[in-house]
Amino acid sequence: DWQNFIKMTAYSCIAIAVTLSFMALFLTERSPG
């Protein structure tokens, strides 16, 4: 289904964005200063 495909793509993009933001937050907290 086309609508289901769009929904899955949106969820994938959101999941990737959340993962990248958590990784960035983790790296910035680990860095000195």
SVG drawing of the C-alpha trace seen along z (x, -y; Angstrom):
<svg xmlns="http://www.w3.org/2000/svg" viewBox="-2 -24 41 26">
<polyline fill="none" stroke="black" stroke-width="0.4" points="0.0,0.0 1.3,-3.5 0.1,-5.1 1.7,-2.4 5.0,-2.8 5.0,-6.6 4.3,-5.9 7.2,-3.4 9.5,-5.9 8.5,-8.7 9.1,-6.4 12.5,-5.4 13.6,-9.0 12.4,-9.9 14.2,-6.9 17.4,-7.9 17.1,-11.5 16.5,-10.5 19.5,-8.1 21.8,-10.8 20.7,-13.4 21.3,-10.9 24.8,-10.1 25.6,-13.8 24.4,-14.5 26.5,-11.6 29.6,-12.7 29.3,-16.3 28.9,-15.2 31.9,-12.9 34.1,-15.6 36.1,-17.8 34.8,-21.2"/>
</svg>
